Amino acid sequence: MELMGGDMSENRSLTPQKAQEYWQRTKGLMWTVLAIWFLSGFVIHAFAPELNQIRILGFPLGFYMAAQGSLIIFVWLIFWYVARQNRIDDEFGVSED
């Protein structure tokens, strides 16, 4: 039977203390990602009128953040999250092959 990409005997090597630490690190990463997502998806857009005072190539900055900036941040966030989670998985020996 497979569990998280490996057989169960590999995952039993995590002591309860190590498993707790693993989930604490994973939850911390999740909350960080959600905070960045919230800031770039909602908070920055709430300040769009103030950002529109700044112009780049004749377009207001609020327009750039809504049309391009948030999307770029979201894509970057996905790749950053995967890299960080893989590092955590490798550190605790639960990574996929």
Residue frames as a rotation matrix with the C-alpha (Angstrom) as fourth column:
MET 1
0.581 0.814 0.000 0.00
0.814 -0.581 0.000 0.00
0.000 0.000 -1.000 0.00
GLU 2
-0.407 -0.759 0.509 1.37
0.743 -0.599 -0.299 3.40
0.532 0.256 0.807 -0.92
LEU 3
0.652 0.516 -0.556 1.17
0.736 -0.605 0.303 6.48
-0.180 -0.607 -0.774 1.23
MET 4
0.794 -0.306 -0.525 2.56
-0.264 -0.952 0.156 9.81
-0.548 0.015 -0.837 0.02
GLY 5
0.628 -0.521 -0.578 4.66
-0.722 -0.113 -0.682 8.24
0.290 0.846 -0.448 -2.71
GLY 6
-0.535 -0.835 -0.128 6.32
-0.699 0.522 -0.489 5.49
0.475 -0.173 -0.863 -0.67
ASP 7
-0.055 0.542 -0.839 5.37
0.254 0.820 0.513 2.31
0.966 -0.185 -0.182 1.11
MET 8
0.790 0.530 0.307 4.15
-0.130 -0.346 0.929 2.43
0.599 -0.774 -0.205 4.68
SER 9
0.611 -0.608 -0.507 7.38
0.792 0.469 0.390 1.06
0.001 -0.640 0.768 6.14
GLU 10
-0.385 -0.756 0.529 9.23
0.715 -0.607 -0.348 4.18
0.584 0.244 0.774 4.97
ASN 11
-0.038 0.461 0.886 6.67
-0.202 -0.872 0.445 6.48
0.979 -0.162 0.127 6.61
ARG 12
0.857 0.322 -0.403 6.76
0.279 0.369 0.887 4.57
0.434 -0.872 0.226 9.90
SER 13
-0.068 -0.965 -0.252 10.34
0.900 0.050 -0.433 5.75
0.431 -0.256 0.865 10.33
LEU 14
-0.334 0.034 0.942 8.97
-0.164 -0.986 -0.023 9.13
0.928 -0.163 0.335 11.38
THR 15
-0.750 0.093 -0.655 8.73
0.651 0.277 -0.706 9.27
0.116 -0.956 -0.268 15.14
PRO 16
0.330 0.940 -0.088 5.68
0.940 -0.318 0.126 11.05
0.090 -0.125 -0.988 16.54
GLN 17
0.267 -0.317 -0.910 7.91
0.373 -0.836 0.401 13.99
-0.888 -0.447 -0.105 17.47
LYS 18
-0.802 -0.598 0.005 9.36
0.192 -0.250 0.949 14.17
-0.566 0.762 0.316 13.93
ALA 19
-0.421 0.739 0.527 5.88
0.867 0.156 0.474 13.85
0.268 0.656 -0.706 12.43
GLN 20
0.519 0.591 -0.618 4.69
0.772 -0.634 0.042 16.73
-0.367 -0.500 -0.785 14.63
GLU 21
-0.149 -0.678 -0.720 7.66
0.114 -0.735 0.668 18.87
-0.982 0.018 0.187 13.56
TYR 22
-0.845 -0.129 0.520 7.01
0.501 0.152 0.852 17.98
-0.189 0.980 -0.064 9.90
TRP 23
0.011 0.950 0.312 3.39
0.957 -0.100 0.271 19.06
0.289 0.296 -0.911 10.10
GLN 24
0.433 0.059 -0.899 4.32
0.528 -0.825 0.200 22.25
-0.730 -0.562 -0.388 11.97
ARG 25
-0.593 -0.732 -0.336 6.73
0.079 -0.468 0.880 23.19
-0.801 0.495 0.335 9.17
THR 26
-0.738 0.380 0.557 4.16
0.659 0.233 0.715 22.27
0.142 0.895 -0.423 6.51
LYS 27
0.353 0.908 -0.227 1.42
0.935 -0.351 0.051 24.28
-0.034 -0.230 -0.973 8.23
GLY 28
0.101 -0.408 -0.907 3.79
0.310 -0.854 0.418 27.24
-0.945 -0.324 0.040 8.60
LEU 29
-0.897 -0.426 0.122 4.52
0.210 -0.166 0.964 27.14
-0.390 0.890 0.238 4.88
MET 30
-0.335 0.857 0.392 0.80
0.903 0.173 0.394 26.90
0.270 0.486 -0.832 4.11
TRP 31
0.501 0.540 -0.676 -0.01
0.745 -0.667 0.019 29.95
-0.441 -0.513 -0.736 6.24
THR 32
-0.345 -0.706 -0.619 2.83
0.126 -0.688 0.715 31.90
-0.930 0.169 0.326 4.61
VAL 33
-0.893 0.054 0.447 1.52
0.450 0.117 0.885 31.05
-0.005 0.992 -0.128 1.14
LEU 34
0.061 0.997 0.048 -2.03
0.980 -0.069 0.186 32.01
0.189 0.036 -0.981 2.13
ALA 35
0.303 -0.013 -0.953 -0.82
0.494 -0.853 0.169 35.34
-0.815 -0.522 -0.251 3.55
ILE 36
-0.739 -0.614 -0.278 1.09
0.039 -0.451 0.892 36.18
-0.673 0.648 0.357 0.35
TRP 37
-0.669 0.574 0.473 -1.92
0.705 0.285 0.650 35.11
0.238 0.768 -0.595 -1.73
PHE 38
0.317 0.847 -0.426 -4.27
0.932 -0.362 -0.028 37.28
-0.178 -0.389 -0.904 0.35
LEU 39
-0.013 -0.406 -0.914 -1.97
0.239 -0.889 0.391 40.31
-0.971 -0.214 0.108 0.17
SER 40
-0.889 -0.428 -0.166 -1.46
-0.055 -0.261 0.964 40.08
-0.455 0.866 0.208 -3.58
GLY 41
-0.694 0.664 0.277 -5.05
0.650 0.412 0.639 39.09
0.310 0.624 -0.718 -4.35
PHE 42
0.349 0.927 -0.136 -7.02
0.874 -0.269 0.405 41.42
0.340 -0.260 -0.904 -2.10
VAL 43
0.364 -0.195 -0.911 -4.99
0.653 -0.644 0.398 43.95
-0.664 -0.740 -0.107 -0.11
ILE 44
-0.734 -0.677 -0.062 -3.03
0.409 -0.513 0.755 45.40
-0.543 0.528 0.653 -3.04
HIS 45
-0.566 0.589 0.578 -6.27
0.646 -0.120 0.754 45.75
0.513 0.799 -0.312 -5.02
ALA 46
0.411 0.704 -0.579 -7.91
0.910 -0.352 0.219 47.57
-0.050 -0.617 -0.786 -2.12
PHE 47
0.110 -0.476 -0.873 -5.28
0.293 -0.823 0.486 50.27
-0.950 -0.309 0.049 -2.59
ALA 48
-0.118 -0.132 0.984 -5.78
0.977 0.161 0.139 50.49
-0.177 0.978 0.110 -6.37
PRO 49
0.832 0.443 0.332 -7.05
0.511 -0.846 -0.152 54.10
0.214 0.296 -0.931 -6.29
GLU 50
0.733 -0.633 -0.250 -3.89
-0.253 -0.594 0.763 55.21
-0.632 -0.496 -0.596 -4.50
LEU 51
-0.125 -0.805 0.580 -1.71
0.400 0.494 0.772 53.09
-0.908 0.329 0.261 -6.80
ASN 52
0.396 0.363 0.843 -3.41
0.912 -0.050 -0.407 54.64
-0.106 0.930 -0.351 -9.83
GLN 53
0.896 -0.153 -0.416 -1.69
-0.094 -0.983 0.158 57.93
-0.433 -0.102 -0.896 -8.98
ILE 54
-0.169 -0.985 0.023 1.55
-0.366 0.084 0.927 56.30
-0.915 0.149 -0.375 -10.19
ARG 55
0.841 0.458 -0.287 1.77
-0.404 0.179 -0.897 55.85
-0.360 0.870 0.336 -13.95
ILE 56
-0.251 -0.867 0.431 3.98
-0.076 0.461 0.884 53.45
-0.965 0.189 -0.181 -15.90
LEU 57
-0.921 -0.169 0.351 4.11
0.335 0.118 0.935 53.96
-0.199 0.979 -0.052 -19.68
GLY 58
-0.765 0.634 0.111 0.94
-0.491 -0.687 0.537 56.02
0.416 0.356 0.836 -19.40
PHE 59
0.094 0.807 -0.584 -1.05
0.057 0.581 0.812 53.33
0.994 -0.109 0.009 -17.57
PRO 60
0.353 0.085 0.932 -1.95
-0.852 -0.383 0.357 53.51
0.387 -0.920 -0.063 -13.88
LEU 61
-0.695 -0.719 0.031 -0.05
-0.642 0.599 -0.479 51.16
0.325 -0.353 -0.877 -11.55
GLY 62
-0.291 0.682 0.671 -3.33
-0.611 0.407 -0.679 49.78
-0.736 -0.608 0.298 -10.16
PHE 63
0.671 0.500 -0.547 -4.13
-0.732 0.331 -0.596 48.54
-0.117 0.800 0.588 -13.67
TYR 64
-0.071 -0.795 -0.602 -0.78
-0.699 0.471 -0.538 46.74
0.711 0.383 -0.589 -13.89
MET 65
-0.788 -0.232 0.570 -1.24
-0.602 0.483 -0.636 45.11
-0.128 -0.844 -0.520 -10.50
ALA 66
0.100 0.914 0.393 -4.75
-0.591 0.372 -0.716 43.91
-0.800 -0.161 0.578 -11.39
ALA 67
0.793 0.296 -0.533 -3.97
-0.607 0.300 -0.736 42.79
-0.058 0.907 0.418 -14.93
GLN 68
0.435 -0.730 -0.528 -0.42
-0.258 0.461 -0.849 41.49
0.863 0.505 0.012 -14.62
GLY 69
-0.313 -0.733 0.604 1.16
-0.763 -0.186 -0.620 41.82
0.566 -0.655 -0.501 -11.19
SER 70
0.122 0.430 0.895 -1.12
-0.891 0.444 -0.092 39.53
-0.437 -0.786 0.437 -9.23
LEU 71
0.949 0.242 -0.201 -0.98
-0.312 0.807 -0.502 36.83
0.040 0.539 0.841 -11.91
ILE 72
0.217 -0.952 -0.216 2.81
-0.325 0.138 -0.936 36.92
0.920 0.274 -0.279 -11.92
ILE 73
-0.389 -0.318 0.864 2.87
-0.907 -0.030 -0.420 36.69
0.160 -0.948 -0.277 -8.12
PHE 74
0.532 0.680 0.504 0.44
-0.742 0.662 -0.110 33.74
-0.408 -0.315 0.857 -8.18
VAL 75
0.857 -0.272 -0.437 2.54
-0.135 0.701 -0.701 31.77
0.497 0.659 0.564 -10.69
TRP 76
-0.179 -0.962 0.207 5.74
-0.480 -0.098 -0.872 32.55
0.859 -0.255 -0.444 -8.78
LEU 77
-0.097 0.219 0.971 3.99
-0.992 0.054 -0.111 31.51
-0.077 -0.974 0.212 -5.54
ILE 78
0.894 0.447 -0.029 3.12
-0.446 0.884 -0.137 28.07
-0.035 0.136 0.990 -6.95
PHE 79
0.524 -0.764 -0.376 6.71
0.060 0.473 -0.879 27.31
0.849 0.438 0.294 -7.96
TRP 80
-0.342 -0.650 0.679 8.12
-0.645 -0.363 -0.673 28.70
0.684 -0.668 -0.294 -4.69
TYR 81
0.311 0.559 0.769 5.66
-0.935 0.323 0.144 26.63
-0.168 -0.764 0.623 -2.63
VAL 82
0.954 0.052 -0.294 6.54
-0.147 0.939 -0.311 23.41
0.260 0.340 0.904 -4.47
ALA 83
0.123 -0.989 -0.088 10.28
-0.059 0.081 -0.995 24.00
0.991 0.128 -0.048 -4.03
ARG 84
-0.368 -0.242 0.898 9.92
-0.844 -0.319 -0.432 24.76
0.390 -0.917 -0.087 -0.29
GLN 85
0.576 0.650 0.495 7.60
-0.790 0.599 0.133 21.79
-0.210 -0.468 0.859 0.34
ASN 86
0.794 -0.363 -0.488 9.98
-0.011 0.794 -0.608 19.46
0.608 0.488 0.626 -1.52
ARG 87
-0.251 -0.924 0.287 12.82
-0.349 -0.190 -0.918 20.71
0.903 -0.331 -0.275 0.69
ILE 88
-0.103 0.309 0.946 10.76
-0.994 0.010 -0.112 20.02
-0.044 -0.951 0.306 3.83
ASP 89
0.880 0.471 -0.058 9.84
-0.475 0.873 -0.109 16.56
-0.001 0.123 0.992 2.51
ASP 90
0.416 -0.814 -0.405 13.49
-0.010 0.442 -0.897 15.77
0.909 0.377 0.175 1.76
GLU 91
-0.357 -0.578 0.734 14.57
-0.697 -0.359 -0.621 16.95
0.622 -0.733 -0.275 5.21
PHE 92
-0.053 0.439 0.897 12.12
-0.919 0.330 -0.216 14.60
-0.391 -0.835 0.386 6.92
GLY 93
-0.879 -0.445 0.171 12.61
-0.345 0.842 0.416 11.70
-0.329 0.307 -0.893 4.52
VAL 94
-0.138 0.902 0.408 9.07
0.296 0.431 -0.852 11.64
-0.945 0.003 -0.327 3.14
SER 95
-0.245 -0.003 -0.970 9.81
-0.738 -0.648 0.188 12.91
-0.629 0.761 0.157 -0.36
GLU 96
0.810 0.524 0.263 8.50
-0.168 0.638 -0.752 11.24
-0.562 0.565 0.605 -3.47
ASP 97
-0.061 -0.864 0.500 10.91
0.450 0.423 0.787 9.47
-0.891 0.273 0.363 -5.78
